[in-house]
Amino acid sequence: MNTILPIGSVVRIKGINKPMMIFGLLQKSGVSNIQVVDYVGVPYPEGNIGAQMQIGFQRHDIVEILFRGYETDEFEVWAERIKEFGSSNV
């Protein structure tokens, strides 16, 4: 899926049975903290229960949107950044 989603959105991602709530955009993720990901999420409904449960993923990893978060004009700036980042890292 190539949809740009705001913080608060709840999605299902490849390889994880638990729904994930997006709480961060364009952040470094992984053990080496080098890879930049489109989204960082936490299990839903638990939320942030520790760094080990924070999952970084790309928008193409999303297989289903369960809930779309709150969007404002300010979010549109981030949506454009995510689109630009994705096209520069293909």
One Martini backbone bead per residue (centre of mass of N, CA, C, O) as a GRO file, in nm:
protein
   90
    1MET     BB    1   0.098   0.035   0.021
    2ASN     BB    2   0.093   0.405  -0.070
    3THR     BB    3  -0.012   0.546   0.178
    4ILE     BB    4  -0.047   0.840   0.360
    5LEU     BB    5  -0.011   0.862   0.717
    6PRO     BB    6  -0.105   0.953   1.021
    7ILE     BB    7  -0.096   0.995   1.326
    8GLY     BB    8  -0.296   0.727   1.478
    9SER     BB    9  -0.285   0.514   1.294
   10VAL     BB   10  -0.423   0.188   1.208
   11VAL     BB   11  -0.238  -0.114   1.129
   12ARG     BB   12  -0.135  -0.361   0.904
   13ILE     BB   13   0.154  -0.569   0.883
   14LYS     BB   14   0.385  -0.746   0.764
   15GLY     BB   15   0.436  -1.021   0.989
   16ILE     BB   16   0.201  -0.890   1.180
   17ASN     BB   17  -0.081  -0.949   1.379
   18LYS     BB   18  -0.068  -0.690   1.519
   19PRO     BB   19  -0.174  -0.398   1.557
   20MET     BB   20  -0.063  -0.067   1.449
   21MET     BB   21   0.046   0.245   1.582
   22ILE     BB   22   0.116   0.548   1.471
   23PHE     BB   23   0.396   0.774   1.616
   24GLY     BB   24   0.592   0.807   1.355
   25LEU     BB   25   0.801   1.001   1.127
   26LEU     BB   26   1.082   0.980   0.983
   27GLN     BB   27   1.280   0.746   1.124
   28LYS     BB   28   1.501   0.588   1.300
   29SER     BB   29   1.596   0.235   1.265
   30GLY     BB   30   1.729  -0.004   1.450
   31VAL     BB   31   2.021  -0.111   1.573
   32SER     BB   32   2.199   0.112   1.407
   33ASN     BB   33   2.024   0.371   1.343
   34ILE     BB   34   2.011   0.425   1.007
   35GLN     BB   35   1.742   0.359   0.911
   36VAL     BB   36   1.485   0.506   0.733
   37VAL     BB   37   1.144   0.543   0.812
   38ASP     BB   38   0.820   0.618   0.764
   39TYR     BB   39   0.744   0.439   1.028
   40VAL     BB   40   0.630   0.428   1.374
   41GLY     BB   41   0.520   0.159   1.590
   42VAL     BB   42   0.260   0.031   1.804
   43PRO     BB   43   0.072  -0.152   1.979
   44TYR     BB   44  -0.270  -0.246   1.950
   45PRO     BB   45  -0.379  -0.090   2.249
   46GLU     BB   46  -0.121  -0.046   2.433
   47GLY     BB   47   0.129   0.084   2.311
   48ASN     BB   48   0.400   0.217   2.481
   49ILE     BB   49   0.598  -0.060   2.633
   50GLY     BB   50   0.865  -0.025   2.464
   51ALA     BB   51   1.131  -0.028   2.251
   52GLN     BB   52   1.093  -0.338   2.164
   53MET     BB   53   0.786  -0.251   2.038
   54GLN     BB   54   0.911  -0.081   1.822
   55ILE     BB   55   0.815  -0.033   1.476
   56GLY     BB   56   0.966  -0.025   1.172
   57PHE     BB   57   0.818   0.109   0.859
   58GLN     BB   58   0.688   0.091   0.548
   59ARG     BB   59   0.429   0.163   0.340
   60HIS     BB   60   0.454  -0.122   0.181
   61ASP     BB   61   0.383  -0.294   0.457
   62ILE     BB   62   0.095  -0.225   0.425
   63VAL     BB   63  -0.227  -0.414   0.424
   64GLU     BB   64  -0.403  -0.239   0.644
   65ILE     BB   65  -0.661  -0.008   0.726
   66LEU     BB   66  -0.831   0.061   1.033
   67PHE     BB   67  -0.724   0.367   1.094
   68ARG     BB   68  -0.750   0.717   1.056
   69GLY     BB   69  -0.597   0.984   1.137
   70TYR     BB   70  -0.538   1.301   1.209
   71GLU     BB   71  -0.584   1.588   0.988
   72THR     BB   72  -0.383   1.853   0.863
   73ASP     BB   73  -0.199   2.087   0.710
   74GLU     BB   74   0.062   2.001   0.857
   75PHE     BB   75   0.066   1.708   0.748
   76GLU     BB   76   0.122   1.765   0.445
   77VAL     BB   77   0.423   1.817   0.481
   78TRP     BB   78   0.488   1.522   0.567
   79ALA     BB   79   0.376   1.378   0.324
   80GLU     BB   80   0.581   1.501   0.127
   81ARG     BB   81   0.834   1.390   0.264
   82ILE     BB   82   0.766   1.093   0.228
   83LYS     BB   83   0.750   1.095  -0.078
   84GLU     BB   84   1.041   1.196  -0.126
   85PHE     BB   85   1.189   0.973   0.025
   86GLY     BB   86   1.081   0.733  -0.142
   87SER     BB   87   1.193   0.833  -0.426
   88SER     BB   88   1.506   0.843  -0.314
   89ASN     BB   89   1.475   0.509  -0.204
   90VAL     BB   90   1.444   0.296  -0.465
   0.00000   0.00000   0.00000
